[in-house]
Amino acid sequence: MNRWVRWTCALCTATILLHGASTAHGAEPSPPSDPMKQLAELLAFEPAPTSRDEFLEMGRERLPRIEAFAEQHMAHPAGAAALLFIIELTLAINEPDRGIGAADRFLHRYPNHENLAQAKFMAAMLQRKARHYAAAQEAFEAYVEEYPEDAEQLDVQTMLDALRTIGTEAPAFETTDLTGATVKLSDFRGKVLVVDFFAGWCPPCDKQTPRLIDLYHQYHTAGLAVVGVSVDRTVDDARAYTARRAIPWTVTFQEPGLWKNPVAVAFGVSEIPSLWVIDSQGRILHRDLSVGELADVLAELFDAVDEAEPEPEPTEPPSP
């Protein structure tokens, strides 16, 4: 079992590693038909991935086989381990709806499993990832009630507080752009607004910027606006990055920099990159999205509108 499996899928591999360890310490070798050994072989990716992204891609490719294995061995501990692997992997590769199905099967089939608490937490995370906000809030609230100590360690209350902001009025910020001109939330009334919290010193932010620019050009004429909130150290740092990446939307900066930026404080942002979607009436639709999740959201918002627009009725020319 390579280090990426152990790192990404701690829940399911604990059982597999213990199984392997017992054989290594002189226990009777498992028969070839042992489901746990079969699962260990199924998860032993060869050649071993050298990065997290490579591991996740290999996991994505093997996912259908793991799902079939889980269904075949549901009555065996290996089936539970396979479902736990699926739950964690689908969260990591951003296929939450697929993971929700696995989580539902696990919780229904194994109500007394030793990893039940972890599975319930991951199920709530999958609901949140799928943007099923009401279901996620309900799941996290139940988790806090059932596992208060674990919930405190995992900071579930912070997640709940964030979920409760969905649908509320966005903070009515007033800040300045890189030239010193005033920028207000009300300037974007009537448009779908993406607020991009970023910094030039943040590699994940830089990685997502090209795709965010593509999305801006794709939907800008349909009514999308983007405003960047730089949490760089200085305004010169923000200007340098904006120029280097040729960012086409308004970028703001306000002293003091970094995490004390007043807009970041008002929105409660403590990690970047963080993408928020504000509707045309100033309400928070989504928060803390990745750029891939944002692409899905914008497709839902704008492509659905395009499909819903009726074709104009043909008109007869006026009678002479």
N, C-alpha and C positions, 0 to 999 in steps of 0.2 A: 504494500500500500504506500503510494508516494505522498510527499509532504503536502501537496495541494489538496488531495482528498481529505487528509487529516485536518487541514486548516479550514477548508470550506464546509465540510460536512461532519462536524464533530459529533453530532447526535448519533448518526447511523454508524459511523466508523468505530465508535467506542466498542460496540458489540463485536464487530468484525475483528478489531485488533486484539481484543481479549481472546477471541476464538483462536486467532493465529498464535498468540502468545502461549496458550495452553499446549498447543502442539509442539512449539519450539522448546518447551521445558520438559519434554519427555512424555506427554500424554499420548494416548493412542491416536494415530492419524485418523482424520475424518475420512469416511468412505467417499468415493467420487460423487455419489448421488446426494451428499449432504447439501441442503439448500444454502446454508451459511457459507460453505466453501464456494459454491457456485456464485453467490453474490460477490464474495471477495474477488473472485476471478473476473467477474463482470465489471467491477470497479477498478481493477488493476490496469489503468490506461498505459498502453505501450505504443510507441516510446513515451517515456515519462514526460509530461508537459514541463516546460521550463518557466512558465509564467502563469499568473492567475487567469489572464485572458485566454491563454491556450488551453488551460484546464477546463474553463467554462465552455469553450467551444467544443472540446471533446465530449464533455458531459452532455451538451445539447444534442450532439449527433447520436449519442448512445441512449438518450432519454427514452425513446420508444421501447427499446429492449428492456430497460429497467422497469418501465411501467407494466410491460407484459409479465415480467418476472414477479412483480408485486401481486398482480392479480392471480397468478398461478399458485403462489405460496402464501396466500392470505392467512392460512391456518398455522403457519410456521413463524417463529421469531424473525426469520430472514425476510418475510413479507413486510413485517413492521419496520425493519431496518431499511428496506428498499423504499417504503413510503416516506420515511423520514429524510432519506437522501433526496427524493423527488421534491419534497416540500422546501428544503433548503436550496436546492439547485434552481428550481423555478423562481424563487425569490431573487437569487443572484443574477439570473439571466433575463429578468424582467418578463416572465411569462406567468403572472400571478393567477390568472383564471385557471390555468392548467394546474397550478399548485393548490388552489382552493379545493379542487375536486379531490386531490390526494389527501389533503388535510381533513376533509369531511369524511372520507373513507377511514382514515386512521382513527379519528375521534369516535366514530361509530363502532368500529371493530375492536378497538383496544382501550376501553374506558378505564382500565386499571393499569395501564402500561407505566413503567418506571419513568419514562420520559414524557408523560402526559402534559406536565406543566410547560415544558419547552415546546411541545407540539401546539398547545393552545396559544402560546405567545406568537409562534411563527404563523399560525392561522390568522391571528389578528393583524400581523404585519402584511400578510398577503392581501387581506381585505383592504388595508390602507394603500398598498401598492397598486391595487386594481382600481383605486379611486371610488371604492364603495364605502364612502365615509360614514354613513349611518351604521352599517354593519361593523365597520372597524371600531367605531366608538363603543358600540354595544359589547363587542368582544373584549376590548381593553377594560371596560368597566367591570365586566364579569371576572376578568383576570385579577384586577386589583382586589376585588372582594374575596376571591378564592385563594390567591397567593400573595398576600400583602407584602411579605418580606422580599420575595422575588421581584415583585412589581417595583418596590423601592430601589432595589439594586439596578434594575433595568431602566429606571427613570420613566416608567410608564405614564406617570402623571403629566410629565412634560408633553408626551405624545397626545394625551387626552386634551390638554389645554390647546394644543395646536389644532386638533380636529375640531374643537368647538369654535374656532375662528372661521371655519368654512361657512360661507353664506352671510357673514357679518360685513359691516362697512370697513373698508380698508382704511388704515391710518391716513388722515388728510395731510400728507406731508407738504412742506414748502422748503425747497432747497435751492442750490445753485448749480448751473452747468459749468463746464470747464472755462467759459469766458466770464463767469460771474453773473450771468443773467439768471433771473428767478425762474424756477420750474416748480409747478404745483400739480398735485393729483388732479385737480379740477380742470387743468389744461387738456386732459385726455378724455373728458366726459363725452360719451357717445361712441367711444371706440373700445375694442377689446385691447387691454393693456397688459403687456408682459413686463414685469419688473425683474431685472437681471442683477442680482447681487454678485459681485465679482471683484477680482483684483489681478493686477498684472503679475504679481508674485505667486499666483496660484496655478500650478500646472493643470489640474482638472478643468479650471475655468478656461484656460487657453485652449485646451483640447476641444471643448464644446463650442468655442466661438465661431469657427467656420460654419458649422451646421446651423447655429443660431442665425447667422447672417443669411444663409440660404432660406431659412424659414421666414425671415423678415421680408426678403424680396418676393417670396412666393405669396405671402398673404397681405402685404402692406396695402396694396391697392384695394383689397377687399375690406379694409377697416382695421387692420392690426397696427398697433403702435407698440414700440419698445422703448423703455427708458432704463439706462444702466445706472446702477448705484455702486460707485467704486469705493472699496474699503482699502485702497492703497494707503501708503504712509503719507504721501504728499500729493498735491494737485499736479506737480510736475511728473510724478510717476504715472498718474492716471492719464495725463496728456500723452506721454510717450507711448503707453500701451495702446491707447485709442488710435493714435496715428499709425503705429506699426501694423495694427490689424485692420486699419481702414474701416472702423466701426461706423456704420451709416446712421445710427440713431443718436438721440440725445444721451450723453453721459454726464452724470452729476458727481460732484465731490463736495464734501463739507467738513470743515474742521470741527473737532479733532478727527484725525484719520483712524484707520483700522476699525476695530469693533466698536469704537465710540462714535462712529458716524451716526448722526441723529436719526437718519432714515432707517438704518439698520437696527438701531435701538428701538425705534417705534414699531417696527415689524417683528422684533424679537429674533432677528437672524444672528446665529452664532456659528454657522458653518457655511462655507461656500464651496462650489457654486450653489446658488439657490434661485430657482425660477418660480415666480408667482404669476398667476393669471387673475386679473381684475376685470370684471364685466363692465359693460357700457354705463352702468349705473353706480359704479364705484364699489361693488361688493366683491369679496374674495371668492373666486371660484375654485382655485387650486393653489397649493403652496408647496414649496420644497420639491419641485419637480426636477428630474433630470432632463436633458435636452431631448432624449428619445421619448420620454413621457410627454414632453411638451408637444412634440411633433404629432403624437396621437391625439392630444387634446385639441390642437388647432385644426386637425383634419375633421374631428367631430364637430367643431364649432362652425367652420367655414365651408367645408365640402358638403356637409348636410344641408346648409342653407342654399348652396348652389343647386343641389339635387331637388330641393323643395320648390324652387322658383318655377312657376308654371310657364309653359310656352305661351307667347302672345297669341291671342285668337286672331285668325285671319279676318280682315275687314273687306267688305265689298266696296268697290268704287262707287261713288255717288251717282245716282241716275242723272243722265243729261237733262 
